[in-house]
């Protein structure tokens, strides 16, 4: 029975798949832990407790960059996208870019509608 499983793995090319070992998993875990710790230090320490950094666009940009770095590590290593063929990575990236584009369009349209409907109420009082 085990001989049959080895032949299936060899036929599907799973033996060539360079997955992560325990050392690599722990390395990525500690990178994600450090990034999360940095986010908490910025949010709770520098902004709220000590008041060194003010809330605003710069702080939001830092949070977005840290979140994108964490998202890269999660998608690349734990969802195994780093070990896929480049065509599949490009396909997923294009889909991700379109999703982000549509979210931005919806936010812009929602902002317009918010201001438009504030000047003209949907249900005017008689």
C-alpha positions in Angstrom: 0.0 0.0 0.0 2.8 2.4 0.8 4.4 1.6 -2.6 1.2 2.8 -4.2 1.3 6.1 -2.4 4.9 6.7 -3.4 4.0 6.2 -7.0 1.1 8.7 -6.8 3.4 11.3 -5.2 6.0 10.8 -7.9 3.4 11.0 -10.7 2.0 14.3 -9.4 5.5 15.8 -8.9 5.0 16.4 -5.1 8.5 15.2 -4.3 10.0 18.2 -6.2 7.9 20.7 -4.2 10.3 22.5 -1.9 8.1 23.1 1.1 9.1 24.6 4.4 10.8 22.8 7.1 10.2 23.4 10.8 13.1 25.9 11.0 11.5 27.9 8.1 8.1 27.9 9.7 9.5 29.1 13.0 11.5 31.8 11.2 8.4 33.1 9.5 6.4 32.9 12.8 8.9 35.0 14.6 9.0 37.6 11.8 5.2 37.8 11.9 5.4 38.0 15.7 7.9 40.9 15.5 5.8 42.8 13.0 2.7 42.4 15.2 4.7 43.4 18.3 5.9 46.5 16.4 2.3 47.4 15.4 1.2 47.1 19.0 4.2 49.1 20.2 3.4 51.9 17.8 -0.3 51.9 18.5 -0.3 51.5 22.3 3.1 53.0 23.2 4.1 55.7 20.7 0.5 56.9 20.0 -1.6 56.4 23.1 0.7 56.1 26.1 3.7 58.3 25.3 2.0 60.6 22.7 5.2 60.7 20.6 3.4 60.1 17.2 0.2 61.8 16.3 -2.6 60.1 14.5 -2.8 60.9 10.8 -1.9 59.9 7.3 1.7 59.1 8.1 0.7 56.7 10.9 -1.9 55.1 8.7 0.7 54.6 5.9 3.0 52.9 8.4 0.2 50.6 9.5 -0.7 49.8 5.9 3.0 49.0 5.0 3.4 46.7 8.1 0.1 45.0 7.3 1.1 44.4 3.6 4.5 42.9 4.8 2.6 40.6 7.1 0.2 39.7 4.3 3.1 38.9 2.0 4.6 36.5 4.5 1.3 34.8 5.2 0.4 34.3 1.5 3.9 33.4 0.4 4.8 30.9 3.1 1.7 29.6 4.8 -0.5 29.6 1.7 2.5 28.2 -0.3 2.3 30.8 -3.1 6.1 31.4 -3.0 6.6 27.8 -4.1 4.2 28.0 -7.1 5.0 28.7 -10.7 5.4 32.3 -11.7 2.3 32.2 -14.0 0.0 31.3 -11.1 1.6 34.0 -9.0 1.0 36.6 -11.7 -2.6 35.4 -12.1 -3.3 35.8 -8.4 -1.5 39.1 -8.3 -3.6 40.6 -11.1 -6.8 39.4 -9.4 -5.6 40.9 -6.1 -4.9 44.3 -7.9 -8.4 44.3 -9.4 -10.0 43.6 -6.0 -8.0 46.5 -4.4 -8.9 48.7 -7.4 -12.6 47.9 -7.0 -12.5 48.6 -3.2 -10.9 52.0 -3.9 -13.6 52.8 -6.5 -16.3 51.8 -4.0 -14.8 54.0 -1.3 -14.6 57.0 -3.7 -18.2 56.4 -4.9 -19.4 56.0 -1.3 -17.7 59.3 -0.3 -19.4 61.1 -3.2 -22.8 59.6 -2.3 -22.4 60.5 1.3 -21.9 64.1 0.5 -24.5 64.1 -2.2 -27.3 62.6 -0.1 -26.5 64.9 2.9 -27.5 67.9 0.8 -30.6 66.1 -0.6 -32.2 63.8 2.0 -33.7 60.5 0.7 -36.9 60.9 2.8 -37.7 64.6 3.0 -40.0 65.7 5.8 -43.3 67.1 4.7 
